[in-house]
C-alpha cells in the first residue's frame, strides 16, 4: 500500500478516504487509528494504547482492554464493508499496528461512498 493512495482526516471529524470511498470513525476509534498511524510498522502494546486513550487513570474504565479490542474489531469490519483493505494488525502480546489502506479490487465490500458503521 502506498501512503499517497489514502488520506486520514482528523478535523473536524475522523475520516479515512481512499479510491473514492470513505469511512467515518467515532472519536475513540479515530484516536486509536491516530496512535497507530503515528508509528507506522511498529506495534503499540494494548496497555500503552489504553494510557494514551484514557490519560486520566481515575477515569479509565475497568473494561478498557475489552473496549479496545471491540474498537479494533469494529474498525476492521467497517473498512471491510466499505471495500477498503487495511493492514490493521494485532498480535496477542505485541499489540496493534497499521500503515495504510487501499481499495479492494476483487469485488469485496458492499459498495462505495460513506460508511456510517463506526458512528457512536
N, C-alpha and C positions, 0 to 999 in steps of 0.2 A: 504494500500500500504506500502510495506516495503522499507525503504530507500536504502537497498542494492540491490534492484531489478532494479535500474536505475542509469544512470550516466548523469551528466551535465558538458560538457566540455566548457571551456571559452577561450581556447587559442589553436591554432591561430584563431579559429572561434567558434561561439556558436552552440553547438550540444547537443540534448537530445537523449540518447540511452537507449533502454530497449528491452529485448527479441529479439535481432537481428534486431530491427527496429530503425530508427533514423530520426530525424527532424532537419534540419539546420535552424538556426534563423538569421535574419538580426541583425545588431548591436544594434539598438534601442530595438528590441524585446528581444534580449539577455540581455540587460541592465535591462529591466523590469523584466524578469524572475529571474535574479540575485538578484534584490532587494527583490522580493517575497520569494525566497528560503532562503535568509539570515534571515528571520523572520518567520520560519515555524509555521503555525497555527494562526498567528496573521495577522490582516488586515492592509494594508498600505493605508491610505487615498490618494485619487487622487491628492490633492494639494501637499502633501509631495512627492509623486512619481514624479510629474512634476518637482519639485525643484531638485530632485536627477538626473533626466534625462537631464534637461536643467539648469545646475548650474549657468549660466550667465543670470540674469533676462533680460538684454538688448537683448539677442538672443533668448529668449523664444518666440515661435510663439503664436499669438493670439488664434490659433486653437489647442493649446497643449492638452486641455482636450478631444476634439474630436479625436485627433490623438491617444491619449492613449486608448480610447475606441476601435478604429479601430485596433490597435496593439493587444489588448487582444482578440478581435473577430477573427482576422486572426490566432493568435496562436492556439486558440481552434479549429478552422477549420482545420489547418494543422495537429494537433495531431489526430483529428477525422479521417481525410483522411488516415493517416498512420496506423490507428488501434491502436493508443496509447490512453489509458484512462488517464485523468488527473483530479485532484481536484482543478483546477484553478477556483476560485470562485470570484464572485463580489457581492457587496452589495451597494445599491444606495447611502448611505452616509458614510458607514464604509470603503469602498474601495475594494481592491482585496487581495486575499491570495492564496497560493499554497504550498502544502507539498510533492507532488510526482507524479509519473507516473507509469502505468502498461500496459501490452499488453492486448487488448481486446480478450476474448476467445469465444465470441458469433458470430464470423464471420464478425463483423463490420470492416469497413476500407477497403481500396481499394488495399491492398497488402502490401508487405514488402519492406524493404530497404529504400533508401533515399527519402526524400520528399523535393523538392526544392521550395515548395509553399511559403516559407517565405523570399526568397531571394529578396532583394530590387533591 
